[in-house]
Amino acid sequence: MSLRRTLCAAVPCLAAAAAMAAGPVHAEDAGGYWRGRIANALDVFVQFQKGPDGHWAGTLTVPQQGMVSKVDKLAVTGDQVSFAMTALDAGFTARWNDADKAWNGTWRQQGRSVPLVLRRTDAGSLKPSRPQEEAIAARAPGYTGSEVRFANDAANVTLAGTFTVPHGKGPFPAVVLVHGSGPLDRDQKVFEHKIFLVLADHLSRQGIAVLRYDKRGIGKSSGVYAGATSLDFASDAEAAVRFLRGRPEVATRHIGIVGHSEGGLIAPLVASRDAGLGFLVLLAGPGVRGELLMAEQLALAASANGAPEHVVEKERVLNQAILAAMASEPQLEAARARAKLVVEEARRNGTLSADAEARVGLFSTPWFHTFLRHEPGPALRATRQPVLVLNGELDRQVPAAMDLDAIRTALKDNPRAVVKALPKLNHLFQTAVTGAGSEYFGIDETIAPAALDIVSDWIRATAR
């Protein structure tokens, strides 16, 4: 799971002045691609282009946040450049430094400022190295992949996906891959990593058929993504399982679900209602109620962004109060109203943070409201199938210590449950340094090979 935050909220927002050294430069020199890094955490790419009419246009790309947006009010004059991002209440001003061959400037957002230096780059730098995906394209697949469609009649949705079947004599054990949160396609592409492509390739090379699909309303799937909740996505996952049961290539007694993040919440919901499901693999799946997980996720993000501990703790207390207020109400409008009361009280007593009020709006969606109220324990306790539960020890979105302890407790009566924390891995199961979300884009590895082997070895042993 991830939160889309404004740029300044994703990095330490420290007031700073940019070093500006003037130097001669022609306006045309601004054309092309430029790259910078805010507070050593957030990569930004800017393209400036002068049109035939003499007007400048610009595009800002933030890969870590999946953001590509046109800039407003772009001005390129002599040795200065500036633009605004009206929707973000943000802007950038800079002066050319001829010695550094860079635009030395300041990014300002919501009243706060951080240095931002842009140095020339090229379009290729926007596409990072992804060696695992490149290897898939370069080698013979060892399996057959086909485009498929299947219906969720209850929701009047048709889902489109890719079904990969190993070469050789079947029927084969099979899995459905269930996404994490967000408008994700069948490859679960995030931060330029095609996570489910790499996972499906590995599993099918190990003799396991795999179905991965675009979420409803995304890619080639019909339906509407906006307004859908985890319960709706669980219904789509059930339709995917039904599709596999109708395929002659599949050993119907050995069909499982591999769910990542929100998918790890959905998989037990499906299993608790479907005794015929063969097994589950939960990758960074939540183990605690959504409001508790979100409060911890926000605190860990603030800490990773350099906030002092006393600020983190103050934010944690306020976020817990807001989220608990929203989770206490079964209706969304009532939840929003109750959360606003908490914000007003914080304003009166001087504990209101800059971002707290905005979070009420962020969390006031059907998906968030359902997530905040969801308790994973009942579905986990009702699961009787074999279960493999994995978390990265460096996961800052679904913290391993908090969530694995809760999952172990919920699965204590299931003798076929295996629960493991994997060292040095983050929420995406990449080998990481800190686990912070700002690292995802810059890591070449899409999924650690050791994690892939653990999953495939366990599925093959379970499906014997």
C-alpha positions in Angstrom: 0.0 0.0 0.0 1.1 3.4 -0.7 0.0 7.0 -0.1 0.4 9.6 -2.9 1.9 12.6 -1.1 2.8 16.1 -2.3 6.5 16.5 -3.2 7.4 18.4 -0.1 5.6 15.9 2.1 7.8 13.1 0.7 11.1 14.7 1.8 12.3 16.7 4.8 10.9 20.2 4.4 13.8 22.3 5.7 13.9 26.0 4.9 17.0 26.7 2.8 18.3 29.2 0.4 19.7 28.1 -2.9 23.2 29.1 -3.9 22.8 31.2 -7.0 25.9 32.2 -9.0 25.2 34.1 -12.1 26.7 33.2 -15.4 26.1 33.9 -19.1 23.7 31.5 -20.8 21.3 31.8 -23.8 17.6 31.0 -23.2 17.9 28.2 -25.8 20.4 26.4 -23.6 17.5 25.5 -21.2 15.9 23.2 -23.8 16.1 19.5 -23.1 16.1 17.2 -20.1 17.2 18.2 -16.5 17.5 16.0 -13.4 17.6 16.9 -9.7 17.2 15.5 -6.3 15.2 17.1 -3.5 16.8 16.6 0.0 18.7 13.6 -1.3 15.5 11.6 -1.4 13.2 12.4 -4.3 14.3 12.3 -8.0 12.7 14.9 -10.3 13.1 15.2 -14.0 12.2 18.4 -15.9 11.9 18.8 -19.7 12.0 22.3 -21.2 11.0 22.7 -24.8 10.7 25.9 -27.0 8.0 25.7 -29.6 8.0 27.2 -33.1 6.0 30.1 -31.8 8.8 31.0 -29.3 6.8 29.9 -26.3 8.3 27.5 -23.7 6.6 24.4 -22.3 7.7 22.1 -19.6 7.0 18.7 -18.0 7.8 17.6 -14.5 8.3 13.8 -13.8 8.6 12.3 -10.3 9.2 8.6 -10.9 8.9 7.7 -7.2 5.4 9.0 -7.1 4.4 7.9 -10.6 3.8 11.6 -11.4 4.0 13.2 -14.8 2.6 16.7 -15.2 2.8 19.9 -17.3 4.3 22.9 -15.5 2.5 26.3 -15.3 3.8 29.8 -15.9 7.1 28.7 -17.3 9.5 31.6 -17.8 13.0 31.2 -19.4 14.8 34.5 -19.5 18.6 34.9 -19.9 20.2 33.2 -17.0 16.9 32.5 -15.0 14.2 29.9 -15.2 11.0 29.6 -13.1 7.7 27.7 -13.2 4.7 26.9 -11.0 2.8 23.7 -10.2 -0.6 25.3 -9.3 -2.3 22.0 -8.4 0.5 21.3 -5.8 0.7 24.9 -4.6 4.3 24.7 -5.6 6.9 26.3 -7.8 10.6 26.5 -8.7 12.9 29.4 -9.4 16.6 29.1 -10.3 19.6 30.9 -11.8 22.2 29.4 -14.1 25.5 28.5 -12.5 28.0 28.4 -15.3 30.8 26.8 -13.1 28.5 23.9 -12.1 26.6 23.8 -15.5 23.4 23.6 -13.5 20.2 25.5 -12.6 20.7 26.2 -8.9 17.4 27.0 -7.3 14.7 26.5 -4.8 11.6 24.3 -4.8 8.8 26.0 -2.8 5.6 24.2 -1.7 2.9 25.2 0.7 5.0 27.8 2.3 8.1 25.7 2.7 11.4 25.6 0.7 14.1 23.1 -0.2 17.1 23.4 -2.5 16.8 21.9 -6.0 19.7 21.8 -8.5 18.9 20.7 -12.0 21.7 19.2 -14.2 21.4 18.2 -17.8 20.5 14.6 -18.6 18.8 12.8 -21.4 15.5 11.1 -22.1 17.1 7.7 -21.4 17.6 8.6 -17.7 13.9 8.5 -17.3 14.0 4.8 -18.0 16.0 3.1 -15.3 17.8 -0.3 -15.5 15.5 -3.2 -14.8 17.7 -6.3 -15.4 15.2 -8.9 -14.4 12.7 -7.6 -16.9 15.3 -7.3 -19.6 16.3 -10.9 -19.0 12.7 -12.0 -19.5 12.6 -10.3 -22.9 16.0 -11.8 -23.9 15.5 -15.4 -23.2 13.1 -18.2 -24.3 10.1 -18.2 -22.0 9.7 -21.9 -21.1 6.0 -21.3 -21.0 3.1 -20.2 -23.2 1.4 -16.9 -22.5 -2.1 -15.9 -23.8 -4.4 -13.0 -23.5 -7.6 -14.0 -21.6 -10.9 -12.5 -20.4 -13.2 -13.6 -17.6 -16.3 -12.2 -16.1 -17.4 -11.2 -12.7 -21.1 -11.4 -13.4 -22.1 -10.2 -9.9 -20.3 -6.9 -10.6 -21.0 -6.8 -14.3 -17.3 -6.5 -14.9 -15.1 -8.3 -17.5 -11.5 -8.6 -16.5 -8.6 -8.9 -18.9 -5.3 -10.6 -18.1 -2.5 -12.9 -19.1 -2.5 -16.6 -18.5 0.9 -18.3 -18.5 1.1 -22.1 -18.7 4.4 -24.1 -18.3 5.6 -26.2 -21.2 5.2 -29.9 -20.7 2.5 -32.2 -19.5 -0.1 -30.8 -17.2 -2.3 -30.3 -15.4 -0.3 -27.8 -13.4 -0.7 -26.1 -10.0 -1.9 -22.6 -10.6 -2.1 -19.2 -8.9 -4.0 -16.0 -9.2 -1.8 -12.9 -8.5 -3.8 -10.3 -6.6 -2.5 -6.7 -6.6 -1.6 -4.2 -3.9 -3.6 -0.9 -3.6 -3.8 1.6 -6.4 -4.9 1.6 -10.1 -2.6 -1.3 -11.1 -2.4 -3.3 -14.3 -1.7 -7.0 -14.7 2.1 -6.4 -14.3 1.6 -4.4 -11.1 3.8 -1.7 -12.5 5.0 0.6 -9.8 8.1 2.8 -9.8 8.9 1.4 -13.2 9.1 -2.1 -11.8 6.8 -4.7 -13.4 6.5 -6.8 -10.2 3.9 -9.3 -11.3 5.6 -9.8 -14.7 8.8 -10.9 -12.9 6.9 -13.0 -10.4 4.7 -14.7 -13.1 7.8 -15.5 -15.2 9.6 -17.1 -12.3 6.6 -19.2 -11.2 5.8 -20.4 -14.7 9.4 -21.4 -15.2 9.1 -23.5 -12.1 6.0 -25.4 -13.4 3.2 -23.2 -12.0 0.5 -21.7 -14.2 -0.2 -18.1 -13.4 -3.2 -15.7 -14.0 -2.5 -12.0 -13.6 -5.0 -9.4 -14.7 -5.7 -5.7 -14.9 -7.8 -4.3 -12.1 -11.4 -3.3 -12.9 -11.4 -0.1 -14.9 -7.7 -0.3 -15.6 -6.0 -1.4 -18.8 -8.2 -3.7 -20.8 -10.6 -4.6 -17.9 -14.1 -3.1 -17.9 -15.8 -1.5 -14.9 -15.0 1.5 -12.8 -12.0 1.7 -10.6 -13.0 4.8 -8.7 -15.2 4.0 -5.7 -14.2 0.3 -5.6 -13.1 -1.2 -2.3 -11.1 -4.2 -1.1 -14.4 -6.1 -0.9 -15.0 -5.4 -4.6 -11.5 -6.5 -5.5 -12.0 -9.7 -3.5 -15.0 -10.4 -5.7 -12.8 -10.0 -8.8 -10.3 -12.4 -7.3 -13.0 -14.9 -6.8 -13.9 -14.6 -10.4 -10.3 -15.2 -11.3 -10.3 -18.4 -9.3 -13.4 -19.6 -11.0 -11.7 -19.0 -14.4 -8.8 -21.2 -13.4 -11.1 -24.0 -12.3 -12.5 -24.1 -15.8 -9.1 -24.5 -17.5 -8.0 -28.0 -18.6 -4.3 -27.0 -18.0 -4.9 -26.5 -14.3 -4.9 -29.0 -11.4 -8.1 -27.8 -9.8 -7.1 -29.2 -6.3 -4.0 -27.0 -6.4 -5.2 -23.5 -7.2 -3.9 -20.8 -4.9 -3.8 -17.0 -4.5 -0.6 -15.0 -4.2 -1.5 -11.6 -2.8 0.8 -8.6 -2.3 0.1 -5.9 0.2 -3.7 -5.2 -0.2 -3.7 -8.5 -2.1 -2.5 -10.2 1.1 -5.6 -8.8 2.8 -7.9 -10.0 0.0 -6.6 -13.6 -0.2 -7.8 -14.7 3.2 -11.2 -13.1 2.5 -11.5 -15.4 -0.5 -10.1 -18.4 1.3 -12.4 -18.0 4.2 -15.4 -18.3 1.8 -13.9 -21.0 -0.5 -12.9 -24.2 1.2 -11.8 -25.7 -2.1 -9.0 -23.1 -2.6 -5.7 -25.0 -2.3 -3.3 -22.5 -0.6 -2.4 -18.9 0.0 0.8 -16.8 -0.2 0.6 -13.5 1.6 3.4 -11.1 0.6 3.5 -8.1 2.9 -0.1 -8.6 3.8 -1.7 -6.6 6.6 -2.2 -8.3 10.0 -3.8 -5.4 12.0 -6.8 -3.2 11.6 -6.4 -0.6 8.8 -6.5 2.4 11.1 -3.6 1.1 13.2 -1.5 0.2 10.1 -2.1 3.5 8.5 -1.1 5.5 11.6 2.2 3.4 11.8 2.8 3.8 8.1 2.5 7.6 8.3 4.8 7.7 11.3 7.5 5.6 9.6 7.3 7.7 6.5 7.7 10.9 8.6 10.7 9.3 10.3 12.3 8.3 7.0 11.8 11.8 5.7 14.0 13.1 8.6 11.3 14.4 11.0 12.6 14.6 14.6 11.2 11.9 17.0 9.1 14.4 19.0 7.5 15.6 15.8 6.9 12.0 14.7 5.2 11.1 18.0 3.0 14.2 17.9 1.9 13.4 14.4 1.3 9.8 15.4 -1.1 10.8 18.2 -3.0 13.1 16.0 -3.2 10.6 13.1 -4.4 7.9 15.4 -7.2 10.2 16.7 -8.3 11.1 13.1 -8.1 7.6 11.8 -9.9 6.1 14.9 -12.7 8.7 14.4 -13.2 7.7 10.8 -13.1 4.0 11.5 -15.7 4.3 14.3 -18.4 5.3 11.8 -19.9 2.8 9.4 -21.1 5.6 7.0 -18.5 7.6 5.0 -20.1 11.0 5.5 -20.4 10.5 9.3 -16.8 9.3 9.3 -15.7 12.5 7.6 -17.7 14.7 10.0 -16.3 12.9 13.0 -12.7 13.3 11.8 -13.3 17.0 11.2 -14.3 17.4 14.8 -10.9 15.9 15.8 -9.2 18.4 13.5 -11.1 21.3 15.0 -10.1 20.2 18.5 -6.5 20.0 17.5 -6.7 23.5 16.0 -8.1 24.8 19.2 -5.4 23.2 21.4 -2.5 24.0 19.0 -1.6 20.5 18.0 -2.9 20.6 14.4 -0.1 19.8 11.9 0.1 21.3 8.4 -1.0 18.1 6.6 -3.6 16.7 9.1 -6.6 18.5 7.6 -5.7 17.4 4.1 -5.5 13.8 5.2 -9.2 13.9 6.2 -10.0 14.6 2.5 -7.5 11.9 1.4 -9.0 9.3 3.6 -12.6 10.3 2.8 -13.0 7.7 -0.1 -14.9 4.4 -0.1 -11.6 2.5 -0.5 -9.9 4.2 2.5 -12.9 4.1 4.7 -13.3 0.4 4.1 -9.6 -0.3 4.6 -9.5 1.7 7.9 -12.4 -0.3 9.3 -11.2 -3.7 8.1 -9.8 -6.2 10.7 -7.8 -9.0 9.0 -8.0 -11.4 12.0 -11.4 -13.0 11.4 -10.6 -14.1 7.8 -7.1 -15.3 8.8 -8.6 -17.3 11.7 -11.1 -18.9 9.3 -8.4 -19.9 6.8 -7.7 -23.6 7.0 -5.6 -23.9 3.8 -1.8 -24.0 3.8 -0.5 -20.4 4.1 2.9 -18.9 3.5 3.3 -15.4 5.0 6.4 -13.3 4.1 7.4 -9.8 5.0 10.6 -7.9 4.4 12.2 -6.8 7.6 12.8 -3.3 6.1 9.1 -2.9 5.1 8.0 0.6 6.1 4.5 0.3 4.6 3.4 -3.0 6.3 5.9 -3.2 9.2 7.0 -6.7 9.7 7.1 -6.8 13.5 3.6 -5.4 13.9 1.9 -7.3 11.2 3.6 -10.7 11.4 3.0 -10.9 15.2 -0.7 -10.3 14.5 -0.8 -12.8 11.7 1.0 -15.5 13.8 -1.6 -15.0 16.5 -4.5 -15.3 14.0 -3.0 -18.4 12.4 -1.9 -20.2 15.6 -4.4 -22.9 15.1 -3.5 -23.6 11.5 -0.7 -26.2 11.5 0.1 -25.6 7.9 0.9 -21.9 8.3 4.5 -20.7 7.7 5.4 -17.1 8.7 8.8 -15.5 7.9 10.5 -12.2 8.0 13.1 -11.8 5.3 16.2 -9.8 6.1 17.2 -6.7 4.1 14.0 -6.7 2.0 11.5 -3.8 1.7 7.8 -3.7 0.9 8.4 -4.7 -2.7 10.7 -7.5 -1.6 13.7 -5.7 -3.1 17.1 -5.8 -1.4 17.2 -2.3 0.2 19.2 -0.1 2.5 16.6 1.6 4.6 13.3 0.3 3.2 12.0 3.8 2.6 9.7 4.3 -0.3 12.1 6.9 -1.8 14.5 3.9 -2.6 12.0 1.9 -4.7 12.6 3.6 -8.1 16.4 3.7 -7.7 16.8 0.0 -7.0 17.5 -2.0 -10.1 16.2 -5.3 -8.6 12.5 -5.8 -9.0 12.1 -8.8 -6.6 15.0 -10.4 -4.8 15.8 -13.9 -6.3 15.8 -15.4 -2.8 12.2 -14.3 -2.2 11.2 -15.7 -5.6 12.7 -19.1 -4.8 11.0 -19.2 -1.3 7.6 -18.7 -2.9 8.0 -21.2 -5.8 9.7 -23.9 -3.6 6.9 -23.6 -1.1 4.1 -23.8 -3.7 5.6 -26.8 -5.4 6.0 -28.6 -2.1 2.5 -27.8 -1.0 0.9 -28.8 -4.4 2.5 -32.3 -4.5 
